């Protein structure tokens, strides 16, 4: 069979139709026939698909570590230093490193430095593992003791952790017009708030990679209410794609609020759709577009918002509404979502389905006692006669009832499950084992026992 040349336009049409168009490299015919394959470079692929923030942190931390090594007259990179010597250097580094002003680093920051060295070694194809190899047992022990020492000094309490947005702050944002539908910025801000609260998305990369076709309008046939739904989730922090079976169990929804159009997710979405350029309404078009200006004579440009602009949305909202709290950050909206659902007694396993967490314990890092709950607990401990005590008990009982509704059954004080044997007649010898109970309960053969709730 003679070699043949394929017309470039035909080749482009074939690749567009049958192949992913991500820029992995040029296409070429590897062998004669009708199959096309990419030119690939595995090393470049790994570098290009590494988490950008992790890569930047590793590079930044290694500059500090190498500077310390140089102060020890050690010019070699870590991968070329024998493990026993590297172990000694790292022990000295943990004890010696401080901030530029001489103050101590946070305990988690020290752990991050050693983690960056470990990642650097792996990237350099070293067989050394700081967190596993016995040669670095002293490094691990020094790190642990140093973290304990810093905790005694009052560090490690996350002083700069983000606080949750509250309803008063959101009210100010609507009052000043930074939320709503009246301006391009207000539309963008409102959609960002919906994505980070109703859909549990993380700001930054998750918001930046969102496409127009990822969010759709639907109709709840049972209630007749419209909603917008987050139907296509892309790569996230907890679902990176390495496990194809790890997907969201549900598609989060934001239902219409017909009585208040400025806060209505469906109205906001439709308004945004009507203001977008027609060319940017394709399924693969970026969802968040850069707002236009008077000179552009349009609400939105035909280009996506940059990553930094998306991270800056919360700062814009704070500045325009006069909020000066430095701990209100781009993560405060997502934190508000989890805190509010927790305060309302929504079970953690249901919150996870919106927030996207894989570990139920992670919910505790976002939610905490609100000031009202803290005051009620203080009143209880102080034996203060107040209606807040009974109010708190009522809240606890309501939350307990909600949790019990999730269980297949709930236990009564006599040890039998409530609801499981409701209106049942049991005859003969029966042994019942429930959960982790070690004792068995034998029902008399002669008695006709009815268990009811």
N, C-alpha and C positions, 0 to 999 in steps of 0.2 A: 504494500500500500504506500502510495507516494505521500510525502509530507504536504500539508495544505496550510494556507494562511487563513485565519479567521478575521473577518471584518471587525474592526474595533467596536463599531456601534452594535453589531450583533452580540459580541462578547459582553459588552456592558449590559445589554438587555437580558442576557442569560444570567449573569451574576446578580443583577438586581432582583430577578424573579426567584431564583433558587438558592441564593446564598445570603448569609448575614452580611450587611454592608459596613460593619465595624472595620476600622482601618488596621487590620492585622498585617497588611502587606500586599504586594502586588500578586495578581493571579498568574499562573502559568500552567501549561499543559505538561504534567510530569511524565506521562506516557501516552503513546498514541491511542486514540480512542475518543470517547465522548465524555470522559470525566475530567473535571477541572479541579485543581488543588491550589491552595495558597502557598506563597513563599512565606515561611515562618522563621522567627527567631525566638526560641523559648525563653532565653535570658531576658530579652527586651520585653517579652510579654509579661513575665513575672514582675519586672520593675514597673511597667506601666500600670499594672493592676494591683500594686501594693497600696494599702491604705495611705492616703496622702498625709494625714495628720500623724500617723505612726512613723512614717518615713522622716518627716520634718523633726519630730521629737528625737528620733534616734540620731540624726545628724547633729542636732543642737547639743544633745547630751554628750556625744562622743567628742565634740570640740572641747568641752570642759574636762572630760576624763583624760584626753590626750595632753591637754595643757598641764594637768597634774602630773602625768607621767614625765613630761618634759622637765618639770621642776625637780624630778628625781633623777635627772640625767638619763632618762629612758626614752630613746627615740624610736624604738620599735612599736609597730601597731600591735594591739592585743593578741591578734591571731598568730603572731610570730614570737610571742613570749611564752616560755615554758609554763605549764600550769602552776607549779609550786611558786614561781616568782610572781606570776599574775595574781595568785591568791594573796600574797603579801602586799602587793601594790593596792589591790582592791580594799583590803582591810584598812590600810593607811588612808585611802581616799575617803572611805565612809566616815572615819573619825576626824579627818582634817577639813573636809569641804564645808564651806559656809557661803552665805550670800555675799554680794559685793560690800554691803555695809557691816559685815561681820556677824550678822544674826544667823540663827540656825534655820535650816530648811525644815519643812513639814516632814513627818515620818513617811508619808506616801511618796513624797518627792525623792527621798533617798532610795526607796524601793524602785522607783521609776528609773533612776540612774543605772542601777545594776541590771534592770531589765533591758535597758538600751544596749549595754555592753553585751548581754547574752544574745540579743537579736543581731548585733553587729557580727558576732562570732559565727552565728548560723548563716548569715548572708555571705560570709567569707568562706563558707564550706568547711569550717572548723568542726572537729568532732567533740570539742569541749562544751560542757553544759554547766554553767555556774550554779544552777538550781538543782542539779541532780548528782553531779560527780562528787565523790568523796574528797577529791583534792581541794574542793572549795567549801568544805564543811566549816572552816574557820570564818570564811567570808559570810556565810549564812548566819553563823552564831553572832558575829560582830554586828551585823545588820539588825538582828532581832534585839540585841541588848541596847543598841543605839536608839532604836525606835521606842523601846520601853523607857529609856532615859528621857527622850523628848516628850513623851506623854506625861512623865512626872513634872516636867516644866510647863505643862499646860498646853502643849502643842497637839496637833492631831484632831482638833475639834471642828475642822472645816469652817473657819471664820468667814470665808468668802462664798460659801454655798448659796446658790440662788434661792430666793423666797418665792412663794406662789403668788400670782396675781390675785387680788381680792376683788369683790364686786364693786367696791367704792372706786377703785382704780379704773375698772372697765367702764363704770358710769361716767367718769371724767373724760375718758377717751371718746365716748359717744357724744358727750356734750360739746367738746371742742371740735368735733368733726373729723378726727383722725381715724375713726371707725364709722362705717356706713357706706353709702353708695353715691355720695354727692361729688366726689372728686376721684381721679384715677388712683391717687395714693390711698385714699380711704378704702376703695375697692380692694386693692392689693392687701392692705392691712387686714381687712375683714376676712378675706379668703385665707390669709396666712393663719389667722386666729382659728378659723374653722378647721384647717388642716392639722394644727398642732393640738387642738383640744378635742373636737369630735372624732377625728381620725387617728389621734395619738401619734402623729408624725414628728420626727425630730427635725429641728430647723437645721439649715445648712445643706448637706449633700442630699438628704432624702427629699427636701423641698425642691432643691435645685434640679434634680433629675426627674421630677414629676412631669408627665406629659398630659396634653389636653384630653386624650382618650382614656386616661386613668380614672377620671371622675365622671360619673354619669347621673342623669336624672332618672328616678324611678317612681312607681306608684305603689303604695301599700294598699292592696285590694281589700284587706280586712277593715282598715280604718278610712280608706279613701284619701289619705294624706300623701302628698308628694314628698320626696326626699332626694338628696344627692348622696351618692354612695361612692366610696373609695374601692373600686373594683379591681384595680391592677397594682399590686404592691411590687416595687422593684427592690434592689438591694438595700438592706437595712443593717443596723448594728448587730441585731440578734439573729437576723436571717440573711446571711451573706451570700447564700446560693450554693454553698458547698454540699448541702444536703437537699436535693430536689424535693424530698417529701416534706420538708419543714416549711409549711405555708400557713398563712392566717386561716384560722378555723371559720371566721366570719368576715363579711365585708362591712366595715363600719358605715353607719348612716347618719346623716344630719337632717332631721325632719323640718318641714316648713313651719314657720311661725307667722301665720297669715295676719294676725292682729298687729304685728309690728314689722313692717317691710324692711326697715333699716337693720333689723337683727335677723331677718329671715334668710337662712342659708340658700334656699331655692331661689328667692328673689335676687339675692346678691349674685348667685351663679349666672342667672339669666341676664342680669344687667351687664355683667362682665362679658358674657358671650356676645351681647349686642354691640359692645364697644370694641371688641377685638378686631383686628384686620381679618378679612375673610381668608386670606392666605395662611393665617396662623390658627385656623380652626380644624386642621387635620389631626388625626389621632396621635401622630408622632410629633406634633408641634409642642414646644415647651409650654408648660401651663402658666408660669409666672413670666409676664412680659414687662419690659421696662416702661414705666409711665412716660407719656409724651409731654410736650410743653406747648405753650402758646405759639412758638415758632414752628412747631411740627404740625399744628392744627389737627391733632388727633389725640385720642385718649391714650393709646398705647402704640409703641414702636413695634417694628417687625423683628425684634431681637429679644432674647431672653434676659432676665435679670441676672446679674453676676452673683457669685457666691457671697462676696462681701456685702453687696447690697441687701441680700436676703438676711444675712446675720445682723444687718443694721436696722431692720424693720422695728424691733422692739425699742431701740434707742430713739428712733424717729417718733414713735408713739409716746414715749415718755416725755421727750422734749416738747412736743406739741400739746400735751395735756398737763404739763407742769409737775410731773412726778420726778422726784429727785433721789429716791431710794436707790443706792448703788447696787443693791442685791437683787433688783429686778432686772433679769437678764433674758436673752433669747430662750432660755429653758424654763422661764417662769410660767409660760402659758401651759406647757405640757404638765408642769408640776401642779398648776391649779386644777387641771382636769382630774388628776389622780387624787389630790387632796379633797376636792369637792365631792367626788364619788364616794370616797372613804367616809367623809363626814355624814353623807346621806345614807350610810349603811349598806352600800352596794358591796357584795362579797368580792374579796380580792381576786378570786378565780375568774370573775366576770370583768373586773377592771383590766386584767391581763389581756383579755381578748380585744380591748380597745387600745391599750397602751403598747401592745406588742411584746411585753416582757416574756421571757421564757421561764424565769424563776420567780415563784410567788413571793419569795423573801425580798426581791428587788423592790416590790411595792412599798416596803417599809422605809426605803431610802428616800422616797418621794413624799409620803404622807406622814404627818405627825399630829400631835394634839394641837387643836386650834386654841386661841386665847380663851374662848368661852368654856371649852371642855377643861382647860387647865384651871380656870377659876372654880368651876363646879367641883372638881376633885379636891381643890384646896378647902372649899367649904365643907366637904364631907369629912376630911381629915381634921378640921378644926371644930367639928361638932356644931357647926353654925346652923341654927334653925332657919332654913330658907327653902323656898319653893324650887330653887335650882337643884337641890339634892334629889327631890322626887322627879324633877325634870330629867336629870341625868340618868336615874334608875330606869325611867321610862324609855329613854333612848337606848340604853343597854339592852333592855328586854326586847325592844323592837328589832335591834340588830341580831339578837340571839334567835328570835323567831324567824328572821330572814335566812339565817344560816341553817336552821333546822329544816326549812322548806327545801333546801338543796339536797338534804340527806335522804337516802332511801327510807330511813326510819329514824325516830328519835326515842331515846330511852326515858322511861318513867323512873320514879324513885325506887320502885320495887325491882328494877333490873330488867324488866321486860320491855321490848321495843314498842313504842307508841305507833299505832297505825298499821303495823306489819301484820298483826293477827286480829285486827278489828272485826268484831262480830263472828269470830271463828270458834267452832266447837272442836276440841281435841280429845281423842280417846286413845287409851292404850299407853304403853311405855314410849315416851318421847324424850330424847336428849337434845337439848338446844344449846348450841355454842354460838355466841355473838362476838364478832370481831376478835379481839385479843384476850377475851375472858378465858381464864384457865379452868375455872370451876364449871361443872355441868349441872344443869337443873333437870331433875327427873320428875315428871308429872305422874301422879298416882294413876294406877290402872283402874281403880274402882271408882274414882271420881270423874264426873263429867265437868271438865274445867272450861269455862268461857273466859277468854281474855278480851277485854274491851277497853277502849280509851275514851 
